Structure formats: C-alpha cells, structure tokens
C-alpha cells in the first residue's frame, strides 16, 4: 500500500487492488429494482449537478404537459416548498389506481417503481407524447429521499408514498372524496445523490415560460412558499410570441412569419423572423414539447427546404445572376426560427434517453413540404419583403466570401504581410498534434501570460495572451471581426473557421479556457469572449468545449513554514483555512493572475489534477438570447433599465456570465 501511495503522489495511476485472472459467475452483480438508477444516475439524467437535479422536475412536468396537450386539463402548478421539496400538480385524468394483472400491484405503484412502464407506449392513451422510454417518474422516485403522489380520480383522492430511493413507504390508500381530477407529485431530492439539492426558481420559471410558448391555452403557475414569489405563464399566439421574445432587443425585417400544417399525421408549426445587423442563426427545435438541442430530421428538412424555396423563387423572378445561388448558411444569417412538431406514437424516435436529437425519418419530408408550400405562398404575397430578403442574403454571401479570402491570407495560402505575421506572435503553441487533448488558454494580459507560459504543460497547453479588451461582437459583421486583431488571432489560433464557415472538426483544441482576473474587468472580458463564442463559434459551447478557469482568491500560509499553505476560492474556505493553518498565518490576496508565480498558477488553475474549471453550457436559450441582446446590444436603454431593476451596487452579480456557466469540471 505504501508503494501505491508513493506512486499516486507522483501522479501515476495505480490500481489499489490487483485484477483477478479468473472471472466467474460469482463476480456478476445483479441490480434489482431501482438500484441501477441510483448507482448510475448519469445514465438517466445526464449528471448529478444542478442540470441533473432539475431534470427530476422536467420528467414530472413533461407528464403533466402530455396530459394537457392531449386535452385533459389546462392548468399546471409547480410549487417550491420550504423543506426543499417540489411538487407538480396537473388537472389531467389522474394516474390509474387499479391493480395491474401483470404485476398484482396498483398501476401507480408500478409506474413509479418499474422502469419502462407507463401509458406513453399506447397510442389510445396519448396521441402525442414526449416520453418514449417509460423511465421518467421512476427515475425521479429512485433519486429522491421521499416521493408522494396524490391522485384525484373517480370521485376519490388516493395517496401513495415512497422513501429511501423509491421503496414503498405507504401503500396506496383512499384518503377522501373529491370532485377534482388530476395528479400531484411531490418529491425531495436525495442529498446522497445530489451534492446540491436546492432548486432554482429562475431555472424553473424559464422552463415554464418556454412551455407556455409551445402549449397555447395552458396556464403554467410557479410558486415559492419560502419567498412568496409567484409567476404565471400563458400564451395564445404560440411560436409567434416565442420569436418576438427572442428578438425583443433586435431590429427585425418585417413581422414574424408563422405557419402550420398537418402532413401524414405530423403537425408542423414554424415561426421565423430575420433581423438586421444580426449575423448568427438561432434555431430552436422541439418534438412533442421536448427541446431537441442536437437538432435532427426536422431541422434538416427545414434547412434544405428553406434554401431551395428561396433560391427557386429568386430564379423564377429573375433575381439570380448568371445562375448564381445563395448558400443555406447565408440565407439563415440573422434568422431566428422555432420549429415545433407533434408526432404520433409509433412515428416518434429520439436518439438517446436525453432526447437531444430527433431521429424520426417521417419528420424530414413533413417539414420540408410545409416550408416549401407555405414559404413560397408567403413570398408570392409579399414581393417587397422577398426582394429585400434576397438582397440581404446576397450581401451575406459576398461578405462571407471576403472573409474566406482574408482567412486564406492569414493561413498562408496567399502572400502574408508584416501585420499577418504579428497576429500570432504572442501565441505559445502546444507541441502535440493530438488536438482533442490540447487546451487553449485565453489569458488576460502579458504578465499573467508570462506565468502561464512558464507553468503550462507544453505538450498539450497553449497560451494566447490578450492585448486588451476584445471587441463587443453583438451585431458585428464577420468582415469587421476578421479585421479585428484580437479576434483574427483567436480565429486563426483555433483554426476551425468562423460563423457559418465554422467546422468544429477542424478545431486544434479540445478545450478553450478563458482565464481572467477575478475582478470587474476580468468578468467583462469573459462576457465579451462568451458573446463572440455564442455568436460565431456556438458549436464549441454546444459540444461542451468552452470553459472558464477558476483561479483562487486567497492563499493562507504558515509564516514560520510557507510550504504549509491552503488555497481558497471564497470567503467560507478562507475562514476554514485560517483555522486549519492555526496561529501565525499569513494571507495572500490575489487581485490578478499576474500576482501568482508560475508554480502557483499552474498548481491552482492549470494542472488538470488540481484545478477547477467551469464548463460553459446554455441551460435556457430564451434567457441567454435575451441577456446577450440586452446587455451587449447597441441600444443602451434596455441595458440601463435592466441595471436599474437587477443590480445592487453594494455587491454586483455577474448575471450574464452566470447564465452561461455550468458545472465544475476538471
């Protein structure tokens, strides 16, 4: 054992227990019931961080939504309770309470304790549903300290309770009479599974707002019993209002274009709008109210048909020169679109339990035909708009071509100028050609850059110091970005292109890490860089490749022996470190990265085994889009209004970057 510990101190991976040569049936472990869910929760909810925690709510919420969109009830209430539990109440038919012949147990008990059980498999029960796998309620129950279900059905109120990870605590019983109908599920997450069990009011509010756009005519109510806060979300105009909300602080080209149709039983709804001085595309897609973050066949059908339809119209009306066409990426520049499909049971296919990508083959031709028919009709009825749109798309094509030529110069395929050589003179490159293992640190200032270059792992870590604050890239063209020294350097360093030409497969780095000082300037630089990545390299964020370094704020050390020290990332850790070091301690307060020497910076912020990183994720596209356009847009009025309403000048919260931050990840 001492030899193993010594090897571990050297950073070597050593098995503490030798692997036996013989592998027999006695080594096979069978996890019964919900044990498998508790042992591998990430397989079912993605992670045990805050995203996974809220996934428990989404599973129950989705069931309530399925009832409502199938015509059973029009109100859903989510309540955060003082004891840390959450409840979801609907006005649907109520989960069945009769005994199932196959299990000999009440249906509700089976649904909450047996994986792959439920009514979503039967098209006679649900015409459309976001649930396919029958694990939602079961997983929520399995990962809860306790879970209670109240069912109003057939004139009676029924109650059942589970505890200790889904075990039956109180069998189903009738607790009274009622004229109400519906299901209320209340549960408390298990702290043995989740390191943080506190639900976010804002996160749930954003989810309900999103649902209200997708499910017209349904009232979504959120209550917080601890604070007294309450919100209600209700929408009559669906996706049209969704797009208006997304483009609130932008300059749109015309009104929102919205249409819907039914193709072979698949209901297709689409709303879209182009904006001036917006150089990115925003596509939000859903299938049976489930957000398909990775796209799928419906997005593919939309993109293909949109490109063909607009080009055909331009050609038929003599607006294309010499057979020239407009590429899809140029047409989608500045476009915000929401696509929502309702697909019947039997045709709905998702890729993976997290349902991030739609795989239904029938969705592609359904969406394509609706776009071709409805968008062609719209263009014919709005000739002036069509001509302006084609002009905008043609200008986007010309600008992209100009940017491509500039990129060729920077990459060396054309003759370089002295200025081109200066672009990368401060970059300390990684030596490895194993790009997925390489990391690019974007560092604030030359001082910190010098320490980072000295302390880095030269094989896999590259350092790119910034010369100053980057350009604000909200509502900025590709051409202007290519002319900016800082972003031209960054684009060339990553090596995967920019904007519509960005190809994540060409990235020279598996991680892009923003490393700035822990002060207002550092937070501002983070916001500017995140705005750039969101607008022009969003696939990096979607793939989880963008991170924010977490340098410590303090170092507490023993004055008599400085080798004894503790790094602290907040004031709570500082207080504990003082007690740990004891009398005669000293404190280093790091106001900037440059105040740490190379060894300290490497140990705390760069070494893969000891550092802390925040992975940048987009938890809610609505709020991210709103905050970027509000806080980073050209119009100062909404920004000033937001500051007055949200910022306490005693302690300023970096709300924008927090919205795009995610879990700690080394």
Beta strands, then each sheet from edge to edge (+ up, - down):
strand 1: 75-80
strand 2: 86-89
strand 3: 144-153
strand 4: 156-163
strand 5: 167-177
strand 6: 182-189
strand 7: 219-224
strand 8: 230-233
strand 9: 251-263
strand 10: 266-276
strand 11: 282-287
strand 12: 290-291
strand 13: 335-342
strand 14: 427-428
strand 15: 439-444
strand 16: 461-466
strand 17: 511-515
strand 18: 546-549
strand 19: 554-558
strand 20: 561-568
strand 21: 585-589
strand 22: 613-616
strand 23: 661-664
sheet 1: 5+ 4- 3+ 6- 2+ 1- 7- 8+
sheet 2: 9+ 10- 13+ 11+ 12-
sheet 3: 14+ 16- 15- 17- 18- 22+ 23-
sheet 4: 20+ 19- 21+
end
